[in-house]
Amino acid sequence: MTEPVITTKDGYKFDREAILSAKDIFFGDKIPTENIIGYFANNSEELCDAVDTNDRHILDHWEVNPYPFFTNKHNYAFFLPVDAVRRASKQYRPFKTISEFSDAVFRWVNTPIGKCIVYRSKTDTNNILYQKFNGFQLGKDSLLISVTLGFMNIDVKTLFNEYEYQGYDGKWHCFGKADS
């Protein structure tokens, strides 16, 4: 059985049933309006590539034939409206190692001890905290257990679940790493 949701290489998702084909045009099941923006292809692999590269065009018109969807240059077998595509959300996990934490929070700083971290509670975003970073606590296999901010020793899972830090880009980020 084929999957009802297609995921592209770059993590975009769309429902298989959102793809229009000659069958939809022939039987009149889902007839698109003209002049809508979408992705065009002659097979599912091409369609995924078009979504990943954001290669979208305007549907000029359609006809009842094996390649029913026309753009200003070509005709295609499949059409996917642009609003049917969504970005898959990244899954995060708490930091596991000192390097994961340091690379994300401090970026290029070799010795982060004494550097300031700007962070806030996820539930009270107006309460912004500035704390000096004073060290790590490691467990078995050098896995990160907690981080010392000011005089507080905060468990990495608590940091991940309850707080977010302000990165060098000025945006707020979770205390975690995106799973690949």
Summary of the structure (lengths in Angstrom):
residues: 180
radius of gyration: 24.3
end to end distance: 26.3
largest distance: 71.9
contacts: 475
relative contact order: 0.14
helix: 22%
strand: 37%
